[in-house]
Amino acid sequence: MQSSNPVFKRGYAALENRGGTAVAPSTEELNDLYNAPAASSIRTGRMTIDDVVARTALLFAVLVGVGALAWTLQLGGGALLIGFLGAMGLGLYLSFSQKIKPGLTITYAALQGLALGTLSQMYETAYDGIVGQALVATIAAIAGVLWAYKSKRIRVTPKFTRVLIGSLFGYLILAVGSLIGSFFGLGNGMGLYGLSGLGPILAVAGVALATFFLVLDFDQIEKMIASGATQEQSWRAGFGLMVTIVWLYLEVLRLISILRRD
């Protein structure tokens, strides 16, 4: 089962071009991968979980560093627009690019940091303490999903994937309808969730979807490792995780703001 995330689809395409097959890892294979020394990727040229952790940590270090600077400088709406539009355009390019581009991936993290730092400061001004609440909730969600996935409480099956994809399309349709409704005066001033009564429901749905998409990301990373993905693919894995985690943080931030507004 290939991932619905285009970032990880490119990883599978790279494997197929090398003659590899994308198969689900066995329990024994996963145990060997996690118990392997960190230097194994250097010897074999294949991606390990250590590579993914290192690349993901680097990307988030850049994001947090730029975000903290943007927060301190209080750059305003112009910086927010540049950050989000730049990250969106570059993110789409990286998602569908055949080649791994570490420099552009780091640039994406910096643009996301610019946007998130500016936006978070705006939210904090409007709702004191909201950013801390959103960060704690996001970290708790990631830890909970990772624990549930590693302990096999959640299993990625074809049905699970189809349900998530279908739910995502339904969520997007409702969100777009809500946005259009707000333009015609049918909403209650809640922006993206402007359609009356849908605000909290869509916000909760967004948090749930982003959280469960992390499960798909974890699953695809393990399959890429077990299938012999090259070490450079760890950049793609880190980028994919960042996309989902940023999505989750934004949904949590929006949900808390709606609850506090009400």
C-alpha positions as a Python dict, from the first residue, in 0.01 Angstrom:
ca = {
    (1, 'M'): (0, 0, 0),
    (2, 'Q'): (160, 322, -112),
    (3, 'S'): (121, 640, 83),
    (4, 'S'): (-135, 906, -6),
    (5, 'N'): (129, 1163, 83),
    (6, 'P'): (303, 1269, -245),
    (7, 'V'): (625, 1320, -52),
    (8, 'F'): (647, 950, 32),
    (9, 'K'): (518, 845, -310),
    (10, 'R'): (836, 989, -459),
    (11, 'G'): (1038, 773, -220),
    (12, 'Y'): (859, 466, -351),
    (13, 'A'): (917, 575, -710),
    (14, 'A'): (1289, 601, -641),
    (15, 'L'): (1291, 248, -503),
    (16, 'E'): (1110, 109, -805),
    (17, 'N'): (1357, 280, -1040),
    (18, 'R'): (1637, 99, -856),
    (19, 'G'): (1459, -231, -899),
    (20, 'G'): (1344, -248, -538),
    (21, 'T'): (1001, -343, -414),
    (22, 'A'): (795, -157, -157),
    (23, 'V'): (682, -428, 82),
    (24, 'A'): (560, -414, 437),
    (25, 'P'): (842, -492, 684),
    (26, 'S'): (824, -797, 906),
    (27, 'T'): (859, -773, 1283),
    (28, 'E'): (1205, -927, 1265),
    (29, 'E'): (1318, -678, 1000),
    (30, 'L'): (1197, -383, 1203),
    (31, 'N'): (1370, -510, 1516),
    (32, 'D'): (1696, -543, 1321),
    (33, 'L'): (1658, -192, 1182),
    (34, 'Y'): (1599, -31, 1520),
    (35, 'N'): (1878, -229, 1686),
    (36, 'A'): (2129, -154, 1410),
    (37, 'P'): (2415, 85, 1497),
    (38, 'A'): (2388, 445, 1381),
    (39, 'A'): (2685, 404, 1149),
    (40, 'S'): (2508, 134, 945),
    (41, 'S'): (2376, 388, 695),
    (42, 'I'): (2733, 503, 629),
    (43, 'R'): (2843, 150, 550),
    (44, 'T'): (2545, 46, 339),
    (45, 'G'): (2426, 376, 192),
    (46, 'R'): (2073, 289, 299),
    (47, 'M'): (1836, 495, 509),
    (48, 'T'): (1804, 416, 879),
    (49, 'I'): (1574, 548, 1149),
    (50, 'D'): (1871, 748, 1283),
    (51, 'D'): (1898, 927, 949),
    (52, 'V'): (1530, 1020, 958),
    (53, 'V'): (1552, 1146, 1316),
    (54, 'A'): (1865, 1352, 1237),
    (55, 'R'): (1717, 1515, 924),
    (56, 'T'): (1384, 1583, 1093),
    (57, 'A'): (1558, 1736, 1396),
    (58, 'L'): (1768, 1960, 1171),
    (59, 'L'): (1461, 2083, 980),
    (60, 'F'): (1274, 2161, 1300),
    (61, 'A'): (1578, 2337, 1446),
    (62, 'V'): (1575, 2568, 1143),
    (63, 'L'): (1199, 2616, 1168),
    (64, 'V'): (1208, 2696, 1540),
    (65, 'G'): (1510, 2925, 1505),
    (66, 'V'): (1357, 3133, 1226),
    (67, 'G'): (1020, 3122, 1399),
    (68, 'A'): (1165, 3257, 1723),
    (69, 'L'): (1331, 3541, 1532),
    (70, 'A'): (1007, 3624, 1348),
    (71, 'W'): (819, 3619, 1680),
    (72, 'T'): (1068, 3856, 1842),
    (73, 'L'): (1072, 4102, 1552),
    (74, 'Q'): (690, 4098, 1515),
    (75, 'L'): (719, 4127, 1138),
    (76, 'G'): (347, 4146, 1065),
    (77, 'G'): (124, 4044, 777),
    (78, 'G'): (379, 4092, 501),
    (79, 'A'): (618, 3838, 650),
    (80, 'L'): (327, 3602, 715),
    (81, 'L'): (222, 3618, 349),
    (82, 'I'): (577, 3569, 221),
    (83, 'G'): (634, 3276, 453),
    (84, 'F'): (313, 3092, 376),
    (85, 'L'): (313, 3150, 0),
    (86, 'G'): (682, 3069, -26),
    (87, 'A'): (646, 2753, 184),
    (88, 'M'): (337, 2647, -12),
    (89, 'G'): (502, 2688, -351),
    (90, 'L'): (831, 2529, -246),
    (91, 'G'): (649, 2251, -62),
    (92, 'L'): (453, 2157, -374),
    (93, 'Y'): (771, 2159, -581),
    (94, 'L'): (956, 1936, -334),
    (95, 'S'): (659, 1700, -302),
    (96, 'F'): (654, 1623, -673),
    (97, 'S'): (1023, 1655, -748),
    (98, 'Q'): (1205, 1341, -857),
    (99, 'K'): (1534, 1454, -704),
    (100, 'I'): (1619, 1507, -338),
    (101, 'K'): (1714, 1869, -272),
    (102, 'P'): (1844, 1916, 87),
    (103, 'G'): (1912, 2289, 38),
    (104, 'L'): (1558, 2360, -78),
    (105, 'T'): (1418, 2141, 198),
    (106, 'I'): (1602, 2351, 457),
    (107, 'T'): (1476, 2666, 283),
    (108, 'Y'): (1123, 2530, 312),
    (109, 'A'): (1173, 2484, 686),
    (110, 'A'): (1295, 2845, 714),
    (111, 'L'): (991, 2978, 526),
    (112, 'Q'): (760, 2775, 747),
    (113, 'G'): (940, 2916, 1048),
    (114, 'L'): (885, 3269, 920),
    (115, 'A'): (515, 3207, 870),
    (116, 'L'): (453, 3012, 1190),
    (117, 'G'): (654, 3247, 1409),
    (118, 'T'): (465, 3548, 1279),
    (119, 'L'): (125, 3379, 1296),
    (120, 'S'): (189, 3238, 1642),
    (121, 'Q'): (282, 3581, 1774),
    (122, 'M'): (-45, 3720, 1635),
    (123, 'Y'): (-245, 3445, 1803),
    (124, 'E'): (-57, 3500, 2128),
    (125, 'T'): (-142, 3870, 2120),
    (126, 'A'): (-511, 3788, 2077),
    (127, 'Y'): (-522, 3493, 2321),
    (128, 'D'): (-260, 3502, 2594),
    (129, 'G'): (-96, 3164, 2646),
    (130, 'I'): (-251, 2998, 2340),
    (131, 'V'): (79, 2909, 2171),
    (132, 'G'): (203, 2721, 2476),
    (133, 'Q'): (-126, 2531, 2492),
    (134, 'A'): (-106, 2447, 2121),
    (135, 'L'): (254, 2326, 2147),
    (136, 'V'): (179, 2102, 2445),
    (137, 'A'): (-127, 1958, 2272),
    (138, 'T'): (65, 1897, 1948),
    (139, 'I'): (354, 1724, 2124),
    (140, 'A'): (110, 1513, 2326),
    (141, 'A'): (-73, 1411, 2008),
    (142, 'I'): (252, 1311, 1836),
    (143, 'A'): (371, 1112, 2138),
    (144, 'G'): (34, 941, 2175),
    (145, 'V'): (12, 842, 1810),
    (146, 'L'): (372, 717, 1805),
    (147, 'W'): (308, 506, 2114),
    (148, 'A'): (-16, 367, 1970),
    (149, 'Y'): (156, 286, 1641),
    (150, 'K'): (463, 121, 1793),
    (151, 'S'): (251, -81, 2036),
    (152, 'K'): (25, -194, 1747),
    (153, 'R'): (-283, -26, 1894),
    (154, 'I'): (-322, 134, 1552),
    (155, 'R'): (-255, -69, 1239),
    (156, 'V'): (-229, 74, 890),
    (157, 'T'): (-450, -132, 661),
    (158, 'P'): (-590, -57, 314),
    (159, 'K'): (-928, 13, 475),
    (160, 'F'): (-772, 249, 730),
    (161, 'T'): (-599, 440, 449),
    (162, 'R'): (-916, 461, 237),
    (163, 'V'): (-1118, 593, 530),
    (164, 'L'): (-859, 862, 600),
    (165, 'I'): (-842, 973, 237),
    (166, 'G'): (-1220, 983, 210),
    (167, 'S'): (-1244, 1180, 533),
    (168, 'L'): (-985, 1426, 407),
    (169, 'F'): (-1184, 1494, 91),
    (170, 'G'): (-1500, 1541, 294),
    (171, 'Y'): (-1320, 1778, 529),
    (172, 'L'): (-1186, 1984, 239),
    (173, 'I'): (-1530, 2009, 78),
    (174, 'L'): (-1688, 2131, 402),
    (175, 'A'): (-1402, 2374, 468),
    (176, 'V'): (-1427, 2523, 119),
    (177, 'G'): (-1805, 2545, 152),
    (178, 'S'): (-1764, 2717, 486),
    (179, 'L'): (-1519, 2965, 337),
    (180, 'I'): (-1750, 3045, 45),
    (181, 'G'): (-2042, 3079, 284),
    (182, 'S'): (-1853, 3331, 492),
    (183, 'F'): (-1797, 3544, 182),
    (184, 'F'): (-2174, 3560, 127),
    (185, 'G'): (-2253, 3652, 483),
    (186, 'L'): (-2364, 3302, 585),
    (187, 'G'): (-2097, 3259, 849),
    (188, 'N'): (-2034, 3393, 1193),
    (189, 'G'): (-1699, 3561, 1138),
    (190, 'M'): (-1489, 3252, 1199),
    (191, 'G'): (-1275, 3271, 886),
    (192, 'L'): (-1213, 2932, 731),
    (193, 'Y'): (-1477, 2784, 957),
    (194, 'G'): (-1725, 3060, 893),
    (195, 'L'): (-2038, 2857, 820),
    (196, 'S'): (-2259, 2874, 1128),
    (197, 'G'): (-2227, 2573, 1359),
    (198, 'L'): (-1945, 2408, 1162),
    (199, 'G'): (-1657, 2590, 1327),
    (200, 'P'): (-1582, 2361, 1622),
    (201, 'I'): (-1676, 2047, 1425),
    (202, 'L'): (-1439, 2123, 1139),
    (203, 'A'): (-1164, 2224, 1379),
    (204, 'V'): (-1190, 1894, 1568),
    (205, 'A'): (-1201, 1704, 1238),
    (206, 'G'): (-887, 1884, 1121),
    (207, 'V'): (-697, 1792, 1437),
    (208, 'A'): (-810, 1429, 1413),
    (209, 'L'): (-716, 1398, 1046),
    (210, 'A'): (-372, 1553, 1092),
    (211, 'T'): (-309, 1325, 1389),
    (212, 'F'): (-404, 1007, 1203),
    (213, 'F'): (-205, 1110, 895),
    (214, 'L'): (100, 1091, 1122),
    (215, 'V'): (27, 720, 1148),
    (216, 'L'): (53, 688, 769),
    (217, 'D'): (381, 881, 776),
    (218, 'F'): (531, 653, 1042),
    (219, 'D'): (418, 347, 850),
    (220, 'Q'): (563, 466, 519),
    (221, 'I'): (897, 556, 678),
    (222, 'E'): (929, 204, 818),
    (223, 'K'): (843, 55, 481),
    (224, 'M'): (1097, 275, 306),
    (225, 'I'): (1367, 164, 549),
    (226, 'A'): (1277, -203, 517),
    (227, 'S'): (1267, -175, 138),
    (228, 'G'): (1622, -42, 118),
    (229, 'A'): (1563, 327, 43),
    (230, 'T'): (1882, 524, -10),
    (231, 'Q'): (2019, 740, 271),
    (232, 'E'): (1927, 1061, 87),
    (233, 'Q'): (1560, 961, 108),
    (234, 'S'): (1575, 1050, 477),
    (235, 'W'): (1544, 1413, 366),
    (236, 'R'): (1215, 1327, 198),
    (237, 'A'): (1097, 1144, 509),
    (238, 'G'): (1188, 1437, 734),
    (239, 'F'): (1015, 1679, 500),
    (240, 'G'): (700, 1466, 494),
    (241, 'L'): (689, 1452, 872),
    (242, 'M'): (736, 1829, 895),
    (243, 'V'): (445, 1892, 657),
    (244, 'T'): (210, 1680, 868),
    (245, 'I'): (328, 1815, 1205),
    (246, 'V'): (294, 2177, 1088),
    (247, 'W'): (-57, 2095, 968),
    (248, 'L'): (-137, 1942, 1306),
    (249, 'Y'): (-4, 2245, 1497),
    (250, 'L'): (-207, 2487, 1287),
    (251, 'E'): (-525, 2284, 1337),
    (252, 'V'): (-468, 2267, 1713),
    (253, 'L'): (-399, 2640, 1727),
    (254, 'R'): (-719, 2712, 1534),
    (255, 'L'): (-926, 2478, 1751),
    (256, 'I'): (-807, 2635, 2076),
    (257, 'S'): (-874, 2984, 1942),
    (258, 'I'): (-1231, 2886, 1853),
    (259, 'L'): (-1291, 2732, 2194),
    (260, 'R'): (-1149, 3035, 2373),
    (261, 'R'): (-1346, 3273, 2154),
    (262, 'D'): (-1670, 3092, 2238),
}
